[in-house]
Amino acid sequence: MDSAREAGGGVAGPVLMRFVWPYGGKNVFLSGSFNRWSEIVPMSPVEGCPAVFQAICSVTPGYHQFKFHVDGEWRHDERQSCMISEYGMANTVLVAVDPNYSPTITSEMPTGSNMDWDNEDFRRMVRMSDGMLTGAVPSISVSELQVSRHRVSVFLSTHTVYELLPESGKVIVLDINLPVKQAFHTLHEQGVSMAPLWDEGTGQFVGVLSASDFILILRELETHGSNLTEEELDTHTISAWKEGKAYLNRQIDGHGRPFSRHLIHAGPYDNLKDVALKILQNEVATVPIINSSSEDGSLPQLLHLASLPGILKCICRYFRNCTGTLPVIQLPICAIPVGTWVPRIGESHRRPLATLKPSASLSSALNLLIQAQVSSIPIVDENDSLLDIYCRTDITALAKDKVYTHINLNEMTIHQALQLGQDSHTLYELRNQRCQMCLRSDSLHKVMERLASPGVRRLVIVEAGSKRVEGIVTLTDIFKFLLSQ
């Protein structure tokens, strides 16, 4: 504690400090007054000394309390001074020291203070890992979970779709009498994965054409021949396809006519919670925001396409400076029921995570997307390390240069299909948008902030270092968890 007694010296800003837990364990975390007890920090084993755990934190000079969470139990270092805090827990108490002090780092069991100043050698040698949080992990009470969900629900219920509307922008709309071939060329050229459908005859928006429709069309045409022809798509208008799709899905009435499904939409003054629930309950990616100045709904105006990323961005912006009011978002994602995970030994109840190798056929990927009802598939190597990801929206790349007219879905590999979409992006830009990753130890708050970024709809959960795929978490997963009753 000699270093602690030298505290005080004139350090104005926060500094990096090393915390050490020298008593072993499997899953060790740290929390303290330096982060207002609002976050748990994973601690990593010291190389060559697996019983010693360490973490680097930014700490303001002064008086601090902190505790360790070891294998599901809150503990303190009994060799250091401690006290009973307002939480009824004994906390180790230390005071920040002179920043010019740089202790020598060894692999031996540390003695004295378990809070040391960082130095250049330590910065180079320390690599924070995700810590393999497979055993007991920090948790919150049921009441704290309910409080978090209630506050999110109240926020969404008291804010309207109007807040999602951009100051300027454009929305692509397709006429239902447009040939399917031309429609998907338009989606690809405009860089969008879906578009609302307009019926000039009724003067109404009547549906949405999405990448999933293109997947179904390609699969249907593939069953009638080894190669797709441009003429086959030329003969189908969007309206004809939608009617044929209804027959394929047996959405017909007693007279053999397709059901007339109403467009899922919302108004600019609907609340955000209702819109989010519409997206989840109807399993759609977006909800058109339509405004009409007349009571009978004529002359509708399409204002925007509401989606979960925009709603999540509103949540993150609102709670950014008061994250402590949502206890659940401080937990690591491995500690809460969110996302789809690779089952571990003995976890037969978990739905398996779908992955494919780059040599797999495009046909197998499309079948998996439809049958497993997922929006993306991680592409992995022989060691299950992440290489890329294939999404439903990637199918529109086949519209470029009429590729669909001279391919065989069973012969084209996923690797070849992904190459089609790389021409318009640099490799860095492609990876930056496509292969967004996180660790199992990342907090729900961090994951939400990442998913609120433009163009990010999912995060692949990987093992630190090896990038071995451990799971995937999507925007839908986040909202189902937050809005669950």
CORBELDA-V390562 format. One record per residue. N is the residue number from 1. RES is the residue in one small letter. OMEGA is omega in whole degrees, 0 to 359 (none if undefined). Layout:
# CORBELDA-V390562
n=N res=RES omega=OMEGA
n=N res=RES omega=OMEGA
This chain:
# CORBELDA-V390562
n=1 res=m omega=179
n=2 res=d omega=181
n=3 res=s omega=180
n=4 res=a omega=182
n=5 res=r omega=179
n=6 res=e omega=183
n=7 res=a omega=172
n=8 res=g omega=190
n=9 res=g omega=156
n=10 res=g omega=178
n=11 res=v omega=188
n=12 res=a omega=187
n=13 res=g omega=178
n=14 res=p omega=179
n=15 res=v omega=178
n=16 res=l omega=181
n=17 res=m omega=180
n=18 res=r omega=174
n=19 res=f omega=183
n=20 res=v omega=170
n=21 res=w omega=189
n=22 res=p omega=189
n=23 res=y omega=175
n=24 res=g omega=181
n=25 res=g omega=178
n=26 res=k omega=182
n=27 res=n omega=187
n=28 res=v omega=179
n=29 res=f omega=181
n=30 res=l omega=172
n=31 res=s omega=182
n=32 res=g omega=180
n=33 res=s omega=180
n=34 res=f omega=173
n=35 res=n omega=177
n=36 res=r omega=180
n=37 res=w omega=184
n=38 res=s omega=183
n=39 res=e omega=173
n=40 res=i omega=185
n=41 res=v omega=178
n=42 res=p omega=177
n=43 res=m omega=185
n=44 res=s omega=177
n=45 res=p omega=175
n=46 res=v omega=180
n=47 res=e omega=180
n=48 res=g omega=180
n=49 res=c omega=189
n=50 res=p omega=180
n=51 res=a omega=182
n=52 res=v omega=180
n=53 res=f omega=182
n=54 res=q omega=177
n=55 res=a omega=177
n=56 res=i omega=180
n=57 res=c omega=175
n=58 res=s omega=188
n=59 res=v omega=175
n=60 res=t omega=179
n=61 res=p omega=179
n=62 res=g omega=185
n=63 res=y omega=184
n=64 res=h omega=173
n=65 res=q omega=177
n=66 res=f omega=179
n=67 res=k omega=179
n=68 res=f omega=176
n=69 res=h omega=188
n=70 res=v omega=177
n=71 res=d omega=175
n=72 res=g omega=183
n=73 res=e omega=176
n=74 res=w omega=182
n=75 res=r omega=174
n=76 res=h omega=179
n=77 res=d omega=185
n=78 res=e omega=179
n=79 res=r omega=180
n=80 res=q omega=178
n=81 res=s omega=184
n=82 res=c omega=181
n=83 res=m omega=175
n=84 res=i omega=183
n=85 res=s omega=179
n=86 res=e omega=179
n=87 res=y omega=181
n=88 res=g omega=183
n=89 res=m omega=177
n=90 res=a omega=183
n=91 res=n omega=174
n=92 res=t omega=184
n=93 res=v omega=177
n=94 res=l omega=179
n=95 res=v omega=182
n=96 res=a omega=185
n=97 res=v omega=178
n=98 res=d omega=184
n=99 res=p omega=178
n=100 res=n omega=179
n=101 res=y omega=179
n=102 res=s omega=182
n=103 res=p omega=175
n=104 res=t omega=184
n=105 res=i omega=178
n=106 res=t omega=178
n=107 res=s omega=179
n=108 res=e omega=177
n=109 res=m omega=182
n=110 res=p omega=177
n=111 res=t omega=181
n=112 res=g omega=183
n=113 res=s omega=174
n=114 res=n omega=177
n=115 res=m omega=186
n=116 res=d omega=177
n=117 res=w omega=177
n=118 res=d omega=171
n=119 res=n omega=187
n=120 res=e omega=179
n=121 res=d omega=182
n=122 res=f omega=178
n=123 res=r omega=183
n=124 res=r omega=187
n=125 res=m omega=185
n=126 res=v omega=173
n=127 res=r omega=181
n=128 res=m omega=178
n=129 res=s omega=182
n=130 res=d omega=167
n=131 res=g omega=179
n=132 res=m omega=184
n=133 res=l omega=186
n=134 res=t omega=182
n=135 res=g omega=179
n=136 res=a omega=181
n=137 res=v omega=180
n=138 res=p omega=180
n=139 res=s omega=175
n=140 res=i omega=181
n=141 res=s omega=177
n=142 res=v omega=180
n=143 res=s omega=178
n=144 res=e omega=176
n=145 res=l omega=180
n=146 res=q omega=178
n=147 res=v omega=180
n=148 res=s omega=181
n=149 res=r omega=180
n=150 res=h omega=181
n=151 res=r omega=175
n=152 res=v omega=180
n=153 res=s omega=179
n=154 res=v omega=179
n=155 res=f omega=182
n=156 res=l omega=182
n=157 res=s omega=184
n=158 res=t omega=177
n=159 res=h omega=188
n=160 res=t omega=179
n=161 res=v omega=181
n=162 res=y omega=181
n=163 res=e omega=179
n=164 res=l omega=187
n=165 res=l omega=179
n=166 res=p omega=178
n=167 res=e omega=177
n=168 res=s omega=180
n=169 res=g omega=179
n=170 res=k omega=177
n=171 res=v omega=179
n=172 res=i omega=178
n=173 res=v omega=181
n=174 res=l omega=175
n=175 res=d omega=185
n=176 res=i omega=179
n=177 res=n omega=178
n=178 res=l omega=176
n=179 res=p omega=181
n=180 res=v omega=181
n=181 res=k omega=181
n=182 res=q omega=180
n=183 res=a omega=182
n=184 res=f omega=171
n=185 res=h omega=181
n=186 res=t omega=179
n=187 res=l omega=181
n=188 res=h omega=182
n=189 res=e omega=181
n=190 res=q omega=178
n=191 res=g omega=179
n=192 res=v omega=183
n=193 res=s omega=179
n=194 res=m omega=179
n=195 res=a omega=175
n=196 res=p omega=182
n=197 res=l omega=181
n=198 res=w omega=177
n=199 res=d omega=182
n=200 res=e omega=182
n=201 res=g omega=181
n=202 res=t omega=182
n=203 res=g omega=183
n=204 res=q omega=168
n=205 res=f omega=191
n=206 res=v omega=181
n=207 res=g omega=181
n=208 res=v omega=172
n=209 res=l omega=185
n=210 res=s omega=178
n=211 res=a omega=179
n=212 res=s omega=177
n=213 res=d omega=180
n=214 res=f omega=178
n=215 res=i omega=180
n=216 res=l omega=179
n=217 res=i omega=180
n=218 res=l omega=180
n=219 res=r omega=180
n=220 res=e omega=180
n=221 res=l omega=180
n=222 res=e omega=182
n=223 res=t omega=181
n=224 res=h omega=179
n=225 res=g omega=183
n=226 res=s omega=180
n=227 res=n omega=179
n=228 res=l omega=178
n=229 res=t omega=180
n=230 res=e omega=182
n=231 res=e omega=181
n=232 res=e omega=178
n=233 res=l omega=179
n=234 res=d omega=185
n=235 res=t omega=183
n=236 res=h omega=170
n=237 res=t omega=178
n=238 res=i omega=181
n=239 res=s omega=180
n=240 res=a omega=179
n=241 res=w omega=181
n=242 res=k omega=178
n=243 res=e omega=177
n=244 res=g omega=178
n=245 res=k omega=179
n=246 res=a omega=178
n=247 res=y omega=180
n=248 res=l omega=181
n=249 res=n omega=180
n=250 res=r omega=177
n=251 res=q omega=183
n=252 res=i omega=181
n=253 res=d omega=183
n=254 res=g omega=179
n=255 res=h omega=178
n=256 res=g omega=180
n=257 res=r omega=181
n=258 res=p omega=176
n=259 res=f omega=174
n=260 res=s omega=181
n=261 res=r omega=180
n=262 res=h omega=178
n=263 res=l omega=175
n=264 res=i omega=182
n=265 res=h omega=179
n=266 res=a omega=177
n=267 res=g omega=183
n=268 res=p omega=182
n=269 res=y omega=171
n=270 res=d omega=181
n=271 res=n omega=186
n=272 res=l omega=180
n=273 res=k omega=179
n=274 res=d omega=180
n=275 res=v omega=179
n=276 res=a omega=179
n=277 res=l omega=176
n=278 res=k omega=179
n=279 res=i omega=182
n=280 res=l omega=186
n=281 res=q omega=180
n=282 res=n omega=177
n=283 res=e omega=177
n=284 res=v omega=182
n=285 res=a omega=182
n=286 res=t omega=175
n=287 res=v omega=177
n=288 res=p omega=176
n=289 res=i omega=187
n=290 res=i omega=178
n=291 res=n omega=178
n=292 res=s omega=181
n=293 res=s omega=181
n=294 res=s omega=182
n=295 res=e omega=183
n=296 res=d omega=176
n=297 res=g omega=178
n=298 res=s omega=182
n=299 res=l omega=181
n=300 res=p omega=177
n=301 res=q omega=177
n=302 res=l omega=185
n=303 res=l omega=189
n=304 res=h omega=172
n=305 res=l omega=181
n=306 res=a omega=179
n=307 res=s omega=183
n=308 res=l omega=179
n=309 res=p omega=180
n=310 res=g omega=179
n=311 res=i omega=179
n=312 res=l omega=178
n=313 res=k omega=177
n=314 res=c omega=179
n=315 res=i omega=182
n=316 res=c omega=180
n=317 res=r omega=183
n=318 res=y omega=185
n=319 res=f omega=186
n=320 res=r omega=183
n=321 res=n omega=178
n=322 res=c omega=182
n=323 res=t omega=179
n=324 res=g omega=179
n=325 res=t omega=177
n=326 res=l omega=184
n=327 res=p omega=187
n=328 res=v omega=185
n=329 res=i omega=176
n=330 res=q omega=182
n=331 res=l omega=173
n=332 res=p omega=185
n=333 res=i omega=178
n=334 res=c omega=183
n=335 res=a omega=182
n=336 res=i omega=182
n=337 res=p omega=180
n=338 res=v omega=178
n=339 res=g omega=175
n=340 res=t omega=187
n=341 res=w omega=172
n=342 res=v omega=182
n=343 res=p omega=173
n=344 res=r omega=181
n=345 res=i omega=179
n=346 res=g omega=182
n=347 res=e omega=183
n=348 res=s omega=183
n=349 res=h omega=181
n=350 res=r omega=174
n=351 res=r omega=183
n=352 res=p omega=177
n=353 res=l omega=182
n=354 res=a omega=174
n=355 res=t omega=178
n=356 res=l omega=174
n=357 res=k omega=181
n=358 res=p omega=180
n=359 res=s omega=179
n=360 res=a omega=182
n=361 res=s omega=176
n=362 res=l omega=178
n=363 res=s omega=180
n=364 res=s omega=179
n=365 res=a omega=180
n=366 res=l omega=177
n=367 res=n omega=181
n=368 res=l omega=179
n=369 res=l omega=182
n=370 res=i omega=186
n=371 res=q omega=180
n=372 res=a omega=180
n=373 res=q omega=177
n=374 res=v omega=182
n=375 res=s omega=182
n=376 res=s omega=180
n=377 res=i omega=175
n=378 res=p omega=177
n=379 res=i omega=189
n=380 res=v omega=176
n=381 res=d omega=183
n=382 res=e omega=179
n=383 res=n omega=182
n=384 res=d omega=175
n=385 res=s omega=186
n=386 res=l omega=175
n=387 res=l omega=184
n=388 res=d omega=178
n=389 res=i omega=178
n=390 res=y omega=184
n=391 res=c omega=177
n=392 res=r omega=183
n=393 res=t omega=179
n=394 res=d omega=183
n=395 res=i omega=182
n=396 res=t omega=178
n=397 res=a omega=179
n=398 res=l omega=178
n=399 res=a omega=181
n=400 res=k omega=179
n=401 res=d omega=177
n=402 res=k omega=181
n=403 res=v omega=184
n=404 res=y omega=183
n=405 res=t omega=183
n=406 res=h omega=176
n=407 res=i omega=172
n=408 res=n omega=185
n=409 res=l omega=180
n=410 res=n omega=182
n=411 res=e omega=178
n=412 res=m omega=179
n=413 res=t omega=177
n=414 res=i omega=179
n=415 res=h omega=179
n=416 res=q omega=180
n=417 res=a omega=180
n=418 res=l omega=179
n=419 res=q omega=182
n=420 res=l omega=183
n=421 res=g omega=185
n=422 res=q omega=186
n=423 res=d omega=184
n=424 res=s omega=180
n=425 res=h omega=170
n=426 res=t omega=181
n=427 res=l omega=181
n=428 res=y omega=180
n=429 res=e omega=181
n=430 res=l omega=181
n=431 res=r omega=183
n=432 res=n omega=181
n=433 res=q omega=189
n=434 res=r omega=188
n=435 res=c omega=175
n=436 res=q omega=186
n=437 res=m omega=173
n=438 res=c omega=178
n=439 res=l omega=179
n=440 res=r omega=180
n=441 res=s omega=178
n=442 res=d omega=180
n=443 res=s omega=177
n=444 res=l omega=178
n=445 res=h omega=180
n=446 res=k omega=179
n=447 res=v omega=179
n=448 res=m omega=179
n=449 res=e omega=180
n=450 res=r omega=182
n=451 res=l omega=178
n=452 res=a omega=180
n=453 res=s omega=180
n=454 res=p omega=176
n=455 res=g omega=182
n=456 res=v omega=180
n=457 res=r omega=182
n=458 res=r omega=174
n=459 res=l omega=175
n=460 res=v omega=180
n=461 res=i omega=184
n=462 res=v omega=174
n=463 res=e omega=181
n=464 res=a omega=178
n=465 res=g omega=185
n=466 res=s omega=185
n=467 res=k omega=176
n=468 res=r omega=185
n=469 res=v omega=178
n=470 res=e omega=180
n=471 res=g omega=178
n=472 res=i omega=179
n=473 res=v omega=184
n=474 res=t omega=175
n=475 res=l omega=178
n=476 res=t omega=179
n=477 res=d omega=183
n=478 res=i omega=183
n=479 res=f omega=177
n=480 res=k omega=180
n=481 res=f omega=184
n=482 res=l omega=183
n=483 res=l omega=177
n=484 res=s omega=181
n=485 res=q omega=none
